[in-house]
């Protein structure tokens, strides 16, 4: 199993995004008391884009421009699929770029 991971901070909390490169699964962990606790899992290869308010935004896309956006709400469990078919890439102020 090939796995890749990276950590990022949002509002003072540390998260780790981990991918299984063979199955393209994504698992999100939150650091609690020095250990990482799993808080969300997806069968898609999701990439963290930005945070806004209590939500962390992730997206997945392909070369043809189709994709999805998912959110993780801080202190909750699981990813939520957003209705938009837009792949978010970044945030500028209160606007998202896709």
C-alpha positions, 0 to 999 in steps of 0.5 A, a space after each residue: 500500500 502506497 500512502 501519502 499524507 500531509 498536515 495543515 492547521 486551521 483555527 489553531 487545530 492541526 489536521 492530517 490528510 492521508 491518501 491511499 494511492 492505490 485505492 484513492 481513499 482519503 482519510 482526515 485526522 484531527 490532532 487531539 492530545 498529541 494523537 491523531 483521531 480519524 474524523 472523516 473518510 471518503 472513497 474519493 481522492 479529496 484535496 484540502 483547499 481552504 477553511 472558512 468559518 467552521 468548515 474545511 473545504 476539499 475537492 476532487 476533480 479530473 482533467 475534463 473539469 468535472 468534480 465535486 466539493 466536500 466539506 468537513 465541519 469542525 468538531 463533527 464526523 464525516 465529509 458532506 458532499 456539497 451540491 455544487 459540481 464545481 471544483 474549488 481551488 482557493 478562497 479570496 476574501 469571502 469568495 471561493 474560486 473554482 
